[in-house]
Amino acid sequence: MSFLELDRVAKQFGTQTVVDDFSLTVGKGEFVSFLGPSGCGKTTTLQMIAGFLDPSRGAIRLEGRDLTVVQPAKRGLGIVFQSYALFPHMTAAENVAFGLEMRRVPRSECRERVRATLAMVGLAGYEERYPRRMSGGQQQRVALARALVIRPSVLLLDEPLSNLDAKLREEMQIELRQIQRNLGTTTILVTHDQNEAMSLSDRIVVMSQGRIEQIGTPQETYERPASAFVSQFLGKTNDFAATIDRTATPGRLIAGSWSAPAPAGLAGPVTISIRPERIGFGDAGLAAKIVTRIFQGNHWLFQCESECGSMIVIRQNDGQKQPAEGEAVRLAWRPEDMSLRRTGDAA
C-alpha cells in the first residue's frame, strides 16, 4: 500500500478546471516536488492535500484513510508557507510550541521538543528572540521547526525558500534535505524553481495547465523529457527537427547533412532534444557557426547557428582554447545523450 495516494484528483472553480486527473502515489519517507510555472495547479493540489480546498472529484488517501473527510487540523500534516506566517508577538520558542499546545502536549514535553527542534534547525539559543529581530533565513527555520515539532506524517512546503536571496536559498536547500533525510519525513514541495526541485527531490512531478506532464527522478525528467514542455522548462535545451528514413537498412536518423543509425520504434518526422552541456565540438557532426561566445567563469556559453537552427552549447572551462565567434564548427554528441519524440507529441 502506498503511503500517500492521490487518485484522479480534480479541482474546478466554476467552469475553470485548475487541476485535472491528478494521480500520484508517494512512498513513506519520499521527497516529491510539484514543479511548474505559476498557475499550473501545483499549489491548489497542495491545498487539497492540506484540506484547505476540497477536491471536485477524486480521492486523497493517507495510509489508506480518506483524508477528504478529515478536518485540516486533524490530518497530522506539517505546513510551511511562502510567507512563513509566524506570529510576530511570539518568540521563536512560542511560535514553535503553538501546535503542541493546541494538541495539549504536557508542558515539560513541549519545552523539550521545542528546544530539540530549534537546535535541529540550527537555532539553539534563539528561543527568546522575536521574528522582527531575525533574518529571513532564521524566520524560515522557525517556520520549519514549527511544522516539524508536531512530528507530522507528511510535511507540505509551499515555496518556502522563494523569499531568500540566492546564496541563502542554496544553503537552506542543503539544510532542508539533510533534515528531511535524518527524520525520514514524507515531504511534498511546491516550487517553480527547477534547480530547487532537482536538488531536493527523490521524484519530480512536472505540471502544466493543471495536468501532469511527467513524473520521474530528477535525472529521468532532465535527461529524458516526456514532452516539449518538460524539455524546455527543465533548464536549457536544444530542440530541432529530424526525420527517420526506413528505406535504408538499417534506418537512418537525418538532420541536415548529419545522420546516425535510427533507433527502433520510430518513423517519419521526429524532434531531437539535446542538453547544451552534452554537445561538443568535433571533426564530424552538425555543421554550424559560432555566433556569440560568452565566458561565465566555470563554463563557456556558445550561441551557434546550425543547419537545423539556433543551438546553445555549454562547455566547461578546462583551460583549453575555445572556438572564436564567426568560426565554423561541427556539433557532436553521443547517441545516448539525445532524446527523441514524434513531432507534434505532447507539445
N, C-alpha and C positions, 0 to 999 in steps of 0.2 A: 504494500500500500504506500502511495506517495504521501509525503508529509503535508504539503500544501498543494491543493489542486484547484485550478480554475477551469471550469468545463463549459465551453461555448458561451462565455460571458459577453453580454452586450449592454450598452447604455445609450439611451436616447433622451434627448431634450426636445420635446415637441416632435417635429418632423426630422430633426437633425440626429443622425447616428454618429456618436462620438467614439464609441468602442464597438467593434463588431466581431463576433465569433472568435473571441479570445480564449484559447485553450493552452494551458501550461501546467506541468507538474514540477514541483520543486522538492528536492530531497532535503532531508534533515541536515542542517549544518551548511547548506549550499549558499553561495553568494551569487545572486542573479541581479542583473541590471536591466531596467527598461530604458532603452535608448532611442531617441528620435527627436525631430525638431519640435518647436513649440506648436501646440495644437494637434499633436498626433494621437493623443488619448492616454499617454503614459501616466500622468498624474491622476486622471479620472479613474484609471484602473487601480492605482494605489489606494485612492479614496474608497473604492468599493471594497477592497480587502480590509481597510481600516474600519469600515462601517459608516463613514461619513456620507456615502451615497449608496442607494440601493440599486442593484442591477435591474435592468429592464427585463432581462431573461438570462438564463444560465445559472450555474451553481458555483459556490465557493466553499471548499471544504478544508478543514484543518484536522489532520489525523482522523479523517472520516466523518467529522462533525460538521453539520451545515452551519457555516458562520453567518449566513444571511438572517437567521432568526435570533442571533445573539447581539445584545446591545454593544456598541463600540467599547464602553468602559469595561465590559466583562469578557472581551475577547483575549485579553492577556498579551496584547501587542505593544511593543515599544515604538514610538514615533519621534523622529527628529525632523523638524520643519526647516525650510529655507531661512526663515526669519529667526530661528531658534526659539521664539515665543517664551522667553524667560520672564519671570515675574520681577519687575525692577525693584520692588520694595523688599524682596527677599534676598538673603545671602546665597552664595553658591550652595552651601550645605542645605539651606531651607528649600531651595529650588529642587535639589536632587531628592530630598526627603518627601516632597509633596505627594508623589504617587504611593509611597509606602504608608504615609499617614492615611490616605484615602482607603487603603486596604487594611487599616487598623493593625499594622505590624507593631509589636511591642517596642516601646521607646528605646530600650537598650540595644535590641537587634537592629532597629532603624539606624541608630547612631553608628554602629559598627559597619553596617552595609554602606552607608553614605561615605564614611571615611575610606573604606576599602575601594569603593568605586571611583571616588575622586582621585585616589592615588593611582589607580589603574589607568586613568586618562591623563596622568601627568599633572594633577592639580593638588597634590599633597601640600598642605599649608595655606591653601586658598579658601578654606571652609567659610571664613567670615567675610570674605570680600563680596561686594555687591556688583552686579553686572556692569553698572556705569563705570566702574573702576577696572574693567577687564578689557583686554583686546578682543578683536573679532575671533581670533583663534581660541582664546580662553573661553569665551562665551560658547563657542561651538562645542568645546569639550564638556562644559557644564550640561549643555543640552543632550549630548551623547550619554553622559553619566546618568542623567535623569531617566533616559529611556532604558538604559541597561540595568539600573539598580533594581527594577521590579522583576528581573530575570525573565524577560519576555520569551514567548515561544517563537515569535517572529519579530525581527527588527525592520521597521519601514523607514527609509531615508528619502526625503523629498528634496532633492537638490541641496543637500546640507552644506556643501563646500563652495557654492557659487558666489557667495559674498566675500570670499577671501581672495587676497592677491595671489598671483601665480606661484610664487615661491612657497608661501604658506599652504596653499592648496595642495601642492605636491607633497609637502611634509605631512600634511594631515591624511592624505591618501595612504601613505605608508603606515602611519599610526593606526588608521582605521582598519586596514587589512590585517595588521598584526593582532589588534584587539579581537577582531572577529574570528580569526583563526584560533586564538588562545581560548576563547569562550565557546566556539563551535555553535554560535547563534545563527539560525537561519535568517538570512538578510536579503531584502529587496531594496534596490537603489533606483531612484528615478533620476535621470540625468540627460542632458543634451550634449555633454562633453564626451567625445569619442575616446580621448586618451584616458579619461577617468574611468569609463566603463571597461576599457581593455586592461587597465592597470589593476582594477579591483576584483573583477568578476571571475567566477567559475564558468558562467554562461551569460550570454547577452541575448536579450530579446529586442530585435530591431523593429521599430514600429513606424508606420506611415499612414496617415489618414485613417486612424482608428483600427488598423489591421496589422497583424504580424507579418513582417516581410521575411524574417529569418530568425531561427533560434539556433545557437551554437556556441562553442567556446570562442574566446577572443581570436584565437588563431584561425579557427574554421571560418568565422564570419569575415575576417580580414583577407585570408588567403583564397577562400572560395566563396565569394559573394553570390547569393542566390538570385539577385536581380540587379538591374542598373541602379536602382535607388541605393541599395546596400553598398554597391561598389563605389558610388560617388560620395555617400555620406560618411563612410568609414575611411577617412583620410583621402589623400590624393590618389588618383588612378588614371590610367590611360585606356580609353575605350576606342576601338576602331573596327571598321567593317572588314570582314574577310569572307571567303567562300570556300566550300569544300567540294572538290571535283572528284566524283566517284568513277569517272570514266577511266581514270588512270588506275594502275594496280601497283602498289597499294594506293589508296586515295590520297590526295594532296590537299593541304590547307594552304590557301593562297591569299596574300595581301600585297598588292602592288607587284614588285618584282621578287618579293620574298615568298618562300614556300617551305613547307615542312610536312612530314608524314601526318595524315589526318587521324584523329582518334576515332575509335569505333562509336557507332550510335548516333552520329550527327551527319546531316547532309544539307546542301544548299547554303544560303546566306547565314552567317553567324556573326556574333560580336565577340571580339577578343578583349579581355581585360588584363592589364599587367600593371603592377605597382611600380612607381618610378624608381625605387631603390633596387628593383630586380633587373633593371636594364643596364647593360654595359656598352662600351664602345669596342667593336671588334673589326676584323678584316672582312667578315661577311655578315649580312643581316639586312635590315630595312634601311634603304637609302634615306639620309636626312641631312639637314644643315643646322648648325648651331645658330640660333637667333639671339639668345640672351644667355649670359653666364653670370651667375651671382654667387659670391663667396659668403657662406653663412657659418664660418667658424669650423665646426667639426664635419661639415659636408659642403659640397658644391651643388647648386641647383641650376640645371640647364633647361631652357625652353628651346625645343627643336621643331623644325618644320620638316615633316617627313612626307613620303609618298601617300601616306594614309591620313594626313592631317597633323595638327599640332600635338606634340608629345612632350611630357615632362620627364626628365631624367635626374635622379639624385645619386651622387657618387660620394662616398666617404672621403674625407680629406686624409689621404695616406702619404702626402708629401710628393706624390708623383705629378708630373706635368699633365695638365688637362687641356682638352681641345679649346681653341680660341673661338670667339664669336666670328661667324662667317665661314667657319671651316666645315668642309664636307665630312660626314662620318657615316658609319654603319651602326645601327642599333641592334644589339644582340641580346638574347635571353635564352634560358633553358626552357624546354617544353613544359616541365613541371611547374614553372613559375607563371604560366598564363592560365587564365580561366576562360572557358568558352560557354556561351549560351546562344540559343537560337535567336536570331534577330527578331525583335518585337516581343520576346518573352519578358514578362514581369517588369516592364519599364516603369 
